[in-house]
């Protein structure tokens, strides 16, 4: 006979209360065990939260324009920013950019090893390089020495569109084996100089190729991995491709940092990156709006309400979930699983839920202002609790790793 589970003694803590994921094992994502490095003061790998990156598209030599764009990226929540350094004017400006940016700055280097040395001296937190393009072993050694002297990490950036000739000759075309072999060759070049503060990417515009290459690389080395689908496309197509490729890998526990590469405003890259992490419950920064697609049953304009809430709540960084459901079919159930919720009702009167329970009714005209006020007040309460060493953020819908 199967023995029933034991009931904890009075006063004993049910372990599921400490770990809500124990009640929902399908939500768990066991992450790949990787080496931990630091990009500036930011940990990458080794179980640290997955970080979101973007890249400026202003001329780096124009420090003011670049910093203005970095400010916008910081407001969107970016964890680190990459800037291109193709010339001495750019590495000269990097001194100012690094000093005034609030997040670690990564210098993107191609071909000129001297630019890498200058960027490290300017205070870059990381150098994005392809050692095969830097030059011979002596030049690679000079770059490593500069990185070590200035506390710089490095990212080996392998791209299907710029594979080495000997690998294209060997494999005939870009393929997972070719990308991984390139990455491991470059990692070995750094290891020859006893350098291990390294993260690696093996990007391609083809989602299948990228995913296969990352899986193979994840099994072949302990380095933290930077995820991305390179040249993914415009805002819509690039978001879909990135969500599929990056999201699939993260779901498998692969990946320590990411960039969503879009032909769009770089701020959109950050937003999409965090949305991918929110969907997988890996990080939860700001308000996640859970909304129905709307139908003839809706008691209010769901689409317009969601658009307005997302715009007016974009400044909130506190992790929170808000459900916006047009009718009572799924509305009460969704509201019980979110921090705040609104469900469409009749005669222009809609039910508002707080912490999963019915709280009050609101009419069409005041609904958006009401929800915004509730979110802002709750965010302020949680921030005050955290400042006082209190319990911090609690979610009705399960445990979330805050940003």
Secondary structure, 3 states (H helix, E strand, C coil): CCCCCCCCCCCCCCHHHHCHHHCCHHHCCCCCCCCCEEECCEEECCCCCCEEEEECCCCCCCHHHHHHHHHHHHHHCCCEEEEECCCHHHHHHHHHHHHHCCCEEEEECCCCHHHHHHHHHHCCCEEEECHHHHCCHHHHHHHHHHHHHCCCEEEEEEEHHHCCHHHHHHHCCCCHHHHHHHHHHHHHHHHCCCCCCEEEEEECCCHHHHHHHHHHHHHHCCCEEEECCCCCCCHHHHHHHHHHHHHHHHHCCCCCEEECCCCCCHHHHHHHHHHHHHHCCCCECCEEEEECCCCCCCCCCHHHHHHHHHHHCCCCCCCEEEEEECCCCCHHHHHHCCCEEEECCCCCEEEEEECCEEEEEEECCCHHHHHHHHHHHHHHHHHHHHHCCCCCCCCCCCCCCEC
